[in-house]
Amino acid sequence: MEAPAAATRHVLFLNWRDTRNPEGGGSEVYVERIAGELVRRGHQATLLCARHSAGPAEEVTAAGVRVLRRGGRHTVYLRAALVYLAGALGFGPLSRRGGGRPDLIVDVGNGLPFLSALYARRPVIALVHHVHREQWPVVLGRGLATFGWWVESWLAPRVYRRCQYITVSAATRRELATLGIDPARVAIVHNGTPDMTVGPVPRTPHPSLVVLGRLVPHKQVEVALQTVAALATELPELTLVVAGQGWWEPQLRQLAADLGVTDRVRFTGFISDEEKRTLLAGAWVALTPSLKEGWGLTIVEAGAVGTPTVAFRGAGGVEEALVDTETGLLADDVDDFVAKVRRLLVDDAYRAAMGAGARAHAARFTWPVSGEKFAALVARAANVPALAPVKQMEPVEPSYLVP
């Protein structure tokens, strides 16, 4: 006798950006891929995010995810609440005519959460990629940084005190514990690895580096430029590709000029997925000098095409996306970063071994597996309006509780 089909749900994702947003990044990829996996399993998924010029007010993605764009960078939080409450009263895009009231909300906290647990009469899952303790003072002035950190570290844990949490790495679960969030309420659902299938792409004939991501201060692309400048004399043919866009690009271009490496650095702006695969496959070494990442999606993407990465130790989830000395190298400071990049560039056998390890590691992470774990948590949360601590999907070590 066949088991009864699992109940289908309407899941509303609240995220400040989407993948079409010029400032979108790995967090947005995660949300939309997970939403697509839920749709593939028969659920309905809606993403509400901020408006921008690169996308219409409403559309349905190729994966079947409905996207609603409302409000701006700062007003999207209020607009999300208004859209939800309007749907509860029977009108607007979440009314029965517009797709139906959600059964569950996934509230994505990129520093500032939507605080939907205050107004939604539905179960809420709090999705946190990483804690922004270090980023607040880098991105904002002292006053706003203090306020942002207060919301993230004091207000949010109290608003979501009865909610299931999901994060993408054990590192973030440990950080959430320092904010008073019981690790027993935090499940880990890793990123999957996008399809990195690419035709035969030879490595560049000269030593080459690539850094991929949004061009904003906390990504610390300056370290990549400094690395090129430090190695220029020893490796006169060394080049760097900076792939991505962001408001910090003029400052990075000026630094490249100040360091005298403008002719060695190419800024590509936005690139397509195919271009990304080709760049990563052709580079000798990928760089992730970011101050903090919840996971490190570009590290695994590079690994999928056999390219090892150098990143910073202690930068959050990168220590799980990258296995030190097996799939790449973790550096302790800028000088160490330069030294580790140099070692990979000058030692062909060492670099090849790292690339092989990176490819094997990347193969462990798939979106279908992540989608299955997320769907199980959605089913559990939808049936438990006020969540008690949930059983761990992975064992929690005592060290997770150490600040």
C-alpha positions in Angstrom: 0.0 0.0 0.0 1.4 3.4 -1.0 2.1 6.0 1.6 -0.2 9.1 1.3 1.2 12.0 -0.6 2.8 14.7 1.6 0.7 17.8 2.2 1.6 20.6 -0.1 2.3 24.1 1.3 2.4 27.7 0.2 5.7 29.0 1.4 6.4 32.7 1.4 10.1 33.7 1.4 10.9 37.3 2.6 14.3 38.4 1.3 15.6 41.9 0.7 16.9 41.0 -2.8 16.6 38.4 -5.6 19.1 37.0 -8.1 18.1 39.6 -10.7 19.0 42.4 -8.4 22.3 44.0 -9.4 23.4 43.7 -5.8 22.2 40.1 -5.4 24.7 37.4 -4.2 25.0 33.9 -2.8 22.2 34.4 -0.3 19.8 35.1 -3.1 21.0 32.1 -5.1 20.3 29.9 -2.0 16.8 31.2 -1.4 15.7 30.8 -5.0 17.3 27.4 -5.5 15.6 26.1 -2.3 12.3 27.7 -3.3 12.6 25.9 -6.7 13.3 22.6 -5.0 10.1 23.1 -2.9 8.1 23.8 -6.1 9.6 20.6 -7.6 8.2 18.7 -4.7 4.7 20.0 -5.3 4.7 23.1 -3.0 3.9 26.6 -4.0 6.7 29.2 -3.4 6.5 33.0 -3.4 9.4 35.3 -3.0 8.8 38.9 -1.8 11.8 41.2 -2.3 12.6 44.8 -3.1 11.9 46.4 -6.4 14.8 47.2 -8.8 15.2 48.2 -12.5 16.4 44.8 -13.6 13.1 43.0 -13.0 9.3 43.5 -13.2 7.0 44.0 -10.3 5.9 40.4 -10.6 7.0 37.3 -12.5 7.3 33.6 -12.3 10.8 32.1 -12.6 11.7 29.1 -14.8 11.7 27.0 -11.6 8.1 28.0 -10.9 8.8 30.5 -8.1 6.5 33.5 -8.0 8.5 36.7 -7.4 6.8 39.8 -6.0 8.9 43.0 -6.0 7.6 45.7 -3.6 9.2 48.7 -1.9 12.8 49.7 -2.0 16.1 48.9 -0.3 14.8 50.2 3.1 11.0 50.1 2.6 10.7 46.4 1.5 10.4 45.4 5.2 7.3 47.5 5.7 5.9 46.6 2.3 6.3 42.9 3.1 4.2 43.3 6.3 1.5 45.3 4.4 1.3 42.7 1.6 1.0 39.9 4.1 -1.7 41.7 6.2 -3.6 42.6 3.0 -3.6 39.0 2.0 -5.0 38.0 5.4 -7.9 40.4 4.8 -8.6 38.9 1.4 -7.1 41.2 -1.1 -3.7 41.9 -2.8 -1.2 39.5 -4.3 -1.5 37.0 -1.4 -5.3 36.9 -1.5 -7.1 33.8 -2.8 -7.3 35.4 -6.2 -3.6 36.2 -6.1 -2.4 32.7 -5.1 -3.6 32.2 -1.6 -2.5 33.0 1.9 0.8 31.4 2.8 1.0 28.4 5.1 4.5 29.3 6.3 6.9 32.1 6.1 10.7 31.8 5.6 12.1 35.1 7.0 15.6 35.7 5.6 17.7 37.9 7.9 20.5 39.6 6.1 21.5 41.6 9.1 18.0 43.1 9.4 15.2 40.5 9.5 11.6 41.2 8.5 10.3 40.5 12.0 7.4 38.7 10.5 6.9 36.7 13.7 5.4 39.9 15.2 2.5 40.0 12.7 2.1 36.7 10.9 -0.4 34.2 12.1 1.5 31.5 10.5 4.6 29.5 11.5 7.9 31.3 10.7 11.3 29.9 9.9 14.2 32.3 10.5 16.8 31.7 7.8 20.2 33.2 8.7 23.2 32.9 6.5 25.7 34.5 8.9 25.9 36.9 11.8 27.0 40.4 10.8 28.9 41.4 13.9 32.0 42.4 11.8 30.2 43.8 8.8 28.1 46.5 10.5 30.9 48.9 11.3 32.5 48.3 7.8 29.3 49.1 5.8 27.6 51.7 8.0 28.6 54.6 10.2 28.9 54.1 13.9 25.3 55.1 14.8 23.6 53.0 12.2 26.0 50.1 12.9 25.1 50.2 16.5 21.4 50.1 15.7 21.8 47.3 13.2 23.7 45.2 15.6 21.1 45.8 18.3 18.4 44.6 16.0 20.4 41.5 14.9 21.8 40.5 18.3 19.1 41.6 20.8 15.7 42.2 19.1 15.7 39.4 16.6 16.5 36.5 19.0 13.5 37.6 21.1 11.1 38.1 18.2 12.0 34.6 16.8 12.3 32.9 20.2 9.6 30.3 19.3 10.7 29.8 15.7 12.7 27.2 13.9 16.1 28.5 12.6 17.9 27.3 9.5 21.4 28.2 8.6 24.0 27.1 6.1 27.0 26.2 8.2 28.1 25.0 11.6 30.1 28.2 12.0 26.9 30.3 11.8 25.1 28.0 14.3 28.0 28.6 16.7 27.6 32.3 16.3 23.9 32.2 16.8 24.5 30.4 20.1 26.5 33.4 21.3 23.3 35.5 20.7 21.4 33.2 23.0 19.7 31.0 20.4 19.7 27.4 21.5 21.5 25.3 18.9 18.8 22.7 19.3 16.5 25.1 17.3 19.1 25.6 14.5 19.2 23.1 11.7 21.9 23.2 9.0 21.0 23.0 5.3 24.1 23.5 3.2 24.2 25.2 -0.2 24.1 23.0 -3.1 26.6 23.3 -5.9 25.3 24.8 -9.2 25.7 22.9 -12.4 29.3 23.8 -13.4 29.4 21.7 -16.5 31.7 23.4 -19.0 33.3 22.4 -22.2 37.0 21.8 -22.4 38.5 25.0 -21.0 42.3 25.1 -20.8 44.0 26.8 -17.9 45.4 30.2 -18.9 49.0 29.9 -20.2 50.2 32.3 -17.5 49.6 32.4 -13.7 46.0 33.7 -13.2 43.7 34.6 -10.3 40.0 35.2 -10.1 37.8 36.8 -7.4 34.1 36.5 -7.9 31.3 38.3 -6.0 29.7 41.6 -5.1 32.1 44.6 -5.0 31.3 45.9 -1.5 33.8 46.7 1.3 33.4 43.5 3.4 34.3 41.3 0.5 37.8 42.8 0.8 38.7 42.6 -2.9 41.6 45.0 -1.9 43.5 41.9 -0.6 43.3 40.3 -4.1 44.8 43.5 -5.6 47.5 43.7 -3.0 48.4 40.1 -3.7 48.9 40.8 -7.4 51.1 43.8 -6.5 53.1 41.7 -4.0 53.8 38.9 -6.5 54.2 41.1 -9.7 58.0 41.1 -9.6 58.4 37.3 -9.1 55.5 36.5 -11.5 55.6 39.1 -14.2 52.8 37.5 -16.2 50.4 37.2 -13.3 46.8 38.5 -13.9 43.7 38.9 -11.9 40.0 38.9 -13.0 37.6 40.7 -10.7 34.1 39.4 -11.7 31.1 41.1 -10.3 29.6 44.5 -9.7 28.9 46.8 -6.8 29.1 50.3 -5.6 32.7 49.8 -4.3 34.1 49.3 -7.8 35.5 52.9 -8.2 37.5 52.6 -5.0 38.9 49.2 -6.2 39.9 50.6 -9.6 41.6 53.5 -7.9 43.5 51.1 -5.6 44.6 49.1 -8.6 46.0 52.3 -10.1 47.7 53.3 -6.9 49.4 49.8 -6.7 50.5 50.0 -10.3 48.6 46.9 -11.3 45.9 48.3 -13.6 47.3 46.5 -16.6 47.2 43.2 -14.8 43.6 43.5 -13.5 40.4 43.1 -15.5 37.1 44.2 -14.1 34.3 42.3 -15.9 31.2 43.7 -14.3 28.2 41.4 -14.3 28.9 38.0 -15.9 26.6 35.2 -17.0 26.6 31.7 -15.5 28.4 30.4 -18.5 31.1 33.1 -18.3 31.5 32.4 -14.6 32.1 28.7 -15.3 34.7 29.5 -18.0 36.5 32.0 -15.8 36.7 29.7 -12.8 37.8 26.7 -15.0 40.5 28.7 -16.7 42.0 30.3 -13.5 44.9 28.8 -11.7 43.6 29.9 -8.2 40.4 31.4 -7.0 40.4 34.0 -4.2 37.8 34.6 -1.5 39.3 37.3 0.8 35.9 38.1 2.3 35.6 39.2 5.9 32.7 36.8 6.6 30.6 34.4 4.6 27.8 32.2 5.7 29.0 29.4 3.5 31.3 30.3 0.6 29.3 29.3 -2.6 32.0 30.6 -5.0 34.6 28.4 -3.2 32.5 25.3 -4.0 31.8 26.5 -7.5 35.5 26.9 -8.2 36.1 23.5 -6.7 33.6 21.9 -9.0 35.8 22.8 -11.9 39.0 21.8 -10.1 40.2 25.2 -9.1 41.5 25.6 -5.5 40.8 28.6 -3.4 42.6 30.8 -0.8 40.5 32.4 1.9 40.8 33.7 5.4 40.6 31.5 8.5 37.8 32.5 10.8 35.7 34.0 8.0 32.6 32.0 8.9 31.3 29.2 6.7 34.3 29.3 4.4 36.0 26.9 6.8 33.4 24.3 5.7 33.2 25.2 2.0 37.0 24.9 1.9 38.9 22.1 3.6 42.3 23.5 4.6 45.3 21.9 2.8 42.9 19.6 0.9 40.8 21.7 -1.3 42.5 25.1 -0.8 44.3 27.1 1.8 43.2 29.3 4.8 45.3 32.3 5.6 45.7 34.0 9.0 46.4 37.5 7.7 47.2 39.4 4.5 50.9 38.5 4.4 50.0 34.8 4.9 47.3 35.2 2.2 49.9 36.4 -0.3 52.3 33.6 0.7 49.6 30.9 0.3 48.6 32.2 -3.1 52.2 32.2 -4.1 52.7 28.6 -3.1 49.8 27.4 -5.2 50.9 29.4 -8.2 54.5 28.2 -8.2 54.0 24.6 -7.3 52.1 22.9 -10.2 51.8 19.5 -8.5 50.5 20.9 -5.2 48.0 23.0 -7.1 46.7 20.1 -9.1 46.3 17.9 -6.0 44.3 20.7 -4.3 42.2 21.1 -7.5 41.3 17.3 -7.5 40.4 17.5 -3.8 38.3 20.5 -4.4 36.4 18.8 -7.2 35.6 15.8 -5.0 34.5 18.0 -2.1 32.2 20.0 -4.2 30.4 16.9 -5.5 29.2 16.2 -1.9 26.8 19.2 -2.0 23.7 19.1 -4.3 20.6 21.2 -4.4 18.2 18.2 -4.4 19.7 16.9 -1.1 19.5 20.4 0.4 15.9 20.8 -0.9 14.9 17.5 0.7 16.2 18.6 4.1 14.5 22.0 3.8 11.2 20.5 2.7 11.3 18.2 5.8 11.8 21.3 8.0 9.0 23.1 6.3 6.6 20.2 6.9 7.6 20.0 10.6 7.3 23.7 11.2 4.0 24.0 9.3 2.5 21.4 11.7 3.9 23.0 14.9 2.7 26.6 15.3 4.8 27.2 18.5 8.0 25.2 18.0 9.6 23.4 20.9 13.3 22.7 20.4 13.7 20.4 17.5 15.9 17.4 17.0 19.2 18.1 15.4 19.8 17.1 11.8 23.5 16.9 12.8 25.0 16.4 16.3 25.9 19.6 18.2 29.3 19.7 19.9 29.7 21.5 23.2 32.2 23.9 21.5 29.2 25.4 19.6 28.1 27.0 22.8 31.4 28.8 23.5 31.2 32.6 22.6 
